[in-house]
Structure formats: structure tokens, C-alpha cells
Amino acid sequence: MKNTMIWGFLLFICLYASLPVHAEEDKAAVFVSPEGIRFSSYSQHWNAEKLQGLYEMLLKCAHGEELAELKEVILNPKSSTGKSGFRVGNYNVKTQTIQLYEVDSSEVNRTLIHEYGHHFTFYWLQKKEGYYPNLLTELSGWSKIRQLEGYPIRWFGSKLPYNHKWDPVEIMAEDYVLLFGVAGIALPDQAKDVVNLLRHENEYIPSPQSIPALRSFWEGIAGLTPQVPLGVPIIQQWDAVGIKGEDNGSLHMTFTPAAADGQQQIEYGINVMGFGERVSIPVKWTTGVTGSGNDLVEAQLDVNLFQEFPPNYYYIQIWSLDRANQQLTYTPFYMNWLQYNASSQQLKAISPPMENYGWQENLMREGMKQWPLINIFINGKPVTATQRHEGEDFRVYVSWRLFNKEELPTDNTNDLRFQNVWQLTANYNEHDVEYIIDNDYFLVNGTYTKLLKPLKWVGNEPFIYINDLEQMFGLSVKLDESGTGLYIELN
């Protein structure tokens, strides 16, 4: 028994003592950056010159003092597995080392930026907040900003089975790619090729670019130069163009610009997907346009609207690239859906048809209780998609800010706009409304009116019961059958 233990110990020493020597012998190339970051290649396709190029690519991405703390980037042509299955990258926070796998066949730049996103977020969150991303809870500062309420996020201590796209650690790294990694990606020559240039792994959650406070959060703690983020385009008008029987039928649309000021030139890549009534392979059309400043943007695609069996639903996704400032944004999955009525040749803005294609069922299997967003349409036009808020009786509420014109709701619970206020006022649809906090009535053009339901407060944000909107602002309100689309009409 004793001899067996000694032999086992000697075998362990021999095996693990020889591994580094063997690994060093297998190295194809090494490059060491001025900061001392070691780039080690075990692939014959990655020589020292290409490793230097990889380092220079990484330098283009937004970074601070954390860059010099990165110890090594290892390129391995072999495959690897992690707790979510096959993986092409891994970050070790203890050794501050990035491992890249399958480097002869995978998109190394994109993977490296994602893994550097882990290094960036682990470093700064621990330094400024005192904990690593894997210890995040719903009450953490970042969590409140990120607008993840109602999603099956695998917070620290979650009993749900592991799922890569619902891991806040992975969400953070993907956010880094989209917010600060655009400069490291090769940009296309034509606007139409901006489509799918970068995507977040999790398409269901709000896109990081649509949350200005998120960018400010990381810029603030990492000491990065602040940038005004691009806006997210929203479709304003859409029409079926052509004469049935004479041509195929085009989709003409107008949407709000992504430009933050009147000087920016934005390249828009537009992707339209057509879906049948039930599960089917979508049909795709792509085009590109360039817009300047704050003018509305127009585009037209030949989507064959007048075919015998046209798609029932059209999903329009718009990518916006500011080449000068290295910013990219795209409209989220849950915005810009249209339903087509072939007999009337009319297109109607709708919330995403979650149940038609099994998306709702898949999300419930992953731990989601119900779709957490509600799309708001005013006079048929999409305005915003915001967190769904309900009272104890499951009645739906909407943000007060939707009607006082300051800005659209963002569900940022750190917003102190309404903290310590005693009166709310709004002027909308020629209705002057005043509400004194904690009362059960309000004034409309000087006339007292009783609330149907008390106001609901979410953090510092006031919300109104949707059936109170008619007497407050003279609006008619209707929820769609799924309960995920709220249609507001001015009477």
C-alpha cells in the first residue's frame, strides 16, 4: 500500500512537472507587448507577427489600467469544453490569463474581445464595488442599471440550471464587445454589410447600447473618455408600395436616426425577415443607406409583398454604424415587428409573436415566468418597449414619463427624477394634469377626478394604471391578446 502511494505520488510529479516543458517545446511563436502581456501560440498558423497584430487589435478597444494587469493570451488550435459545452475561449481571473481555442478555424478577434471583456469587468467591478461578476445579485448596482427584471438570470445563488446566455458574467462580457469593442472589428465597406456585424449572445434582453446609463457606469468606474451613445432607430412610417398584379410589392419605411447630434454620418444596414403564420424558415432581404444628422431616414426593400402567399409577419432590424466614433447599435429583437394583411395590403405594428414560433415556450423552459416587456404603440406607431409592471391584481401600469415628454421610460431605478417630489404634472393631448402625491384624485384642466387605482411606484419612478389614462389624458387604451402590446389612441 505504501509503495503504491509513493509510486502514485512520483507519477503525479513526473506528469505535471513535465507538462510545462512539453508545452514550451510545442509553442510555435511568442510575442510580448510593451506592458508585458505574453501572447503565446501553439498553432503553426499564428506566428509572432500575427500575435503582434492581435495585440494591436486589442489596443484599439476601450481600455484603462486593467490592460497592463493582463498576464497572458494563449492561442490553442485544439478544442475545449466548459460547463456550457464546447467553448472557443476562457478567462482565468486568478492567473489573469485568456485561453483561445480552435484558433485555426474560429473568429479569434471576436473571441478575444469577449474574453477581454471578462478581464475588464472582473477587474473594475472588484476594484470599485468589491466583488466579482460571478457574485452579482439582483440588488447590485450594475444589475439595477442593466434592466434584467423578469428574465431568468442566473444570479449568485440561483437554483436554476446553468445557461450560458443567462449568466450575468457572460452578459457583461458581451456588453463590453458591443459598447467598447467595435474598434477591434474589421468594418465593412458598404452600409448593407453592417447587418450582423456584431450581435449580443442574448437577443432577448435589452441591448446594452439602448441603456445610456450602462455605458456611463463602465466609463465612470474605468476612467474612460465619455461618449454620447447612439440612439436606437424606431420605425415611424411604413407602406406597401406598388400595384398588385403589376409588380412584386416593396416595403417603404421611415425611421428615426441613430445620430446623437446633427453632424454625425451614420451607415444603416437594414435586415427584413419574413415569417409564415407558424414555424417556418424565414425569408430575408437586406439593404443599406447612409444618413446624416437628425433627419428621418428612408429605405425601401423589394420584399415581394404581393406574392400569392406572402409572409404573415415582418421583422425589421436596423444596424447603425458611426465609423468616426467607432460605435455600433442595432434594434433589439422585440422592436419593429409588422403584421401583414394580404387582402387589404396593410401592415400593422405589433409586439413580437412570441407564441407562434415557440419562443415563449423555450423561454419558460429556461426559467422565465412570463415575457417581461410590454411594447407601447401610440396611434399605431411603436414608441418604446419597457419593463412590464403590474399591481397585486395583475393590472398593467405604464410610466408617468411617457406623457410628460421629458424622455421615454428606461426603467433605470437609479433615476432620482421623482425622488422627494410632492406633485406630478404633465401636459399631453391638450390635458393639463396635476397629481398630489399620496392622494386618490388628480386634476385635469382644473377639474378633480378620482383615480381608479392608486399610482404604483417602482423605485423612484411613478406608474399609472392604464385604465386611468382615458380620464387623465383623453386616451383609449387596449392590450393585445398576448398582453405584451399596449395600443394607445388619442381621442
Buried (B, 14 or more C-beta within 10 A) or exposed (E): EEEEEEEEEEEEEEEEEEEEEEEEEEEBBBBBBEEEBBBBBBBEBBBBEBBBBBBEBBEBBBBBEBBEBBBBBBBBBEEBEEEEEEBBBBBBBEEBBBBBBBBEEBEBBBBBBBBBBBBBBBBBBBEEBEBBBBBBEEEBBBBBBBBBBBBBBBBBEBEEEEBBBBBBBBBBBBBBBBBBBBBBBEBBEEBBBBBEBBBBBBEBBBBBBBBBBBBBBBBEBBEBEEBEBBBBBBBEEBBBBBEEEEEEBBBBBEBBBBBBEEEBEBBBBBBBBBBBEEEEEBBEBBBBBEBEEBEEBEBBBBBBBBEEEBBBBBBBBBBBBBBEBBBBBBBBBBBBBBBBEBEEBEBBBBBBBBEBBEBBEEBEEBBBEBBBBBBBBBEEEBBBBBBBBBEEEEBBBBBBBBBBEEEBBBBBBEBEBBEEEEEBEBEBBEBEBEBEEEBEEBBBEEEEBEBBBEBBEBBBBBBBBBBBBBBBBBBEBEBBEBBBBBBBEEE
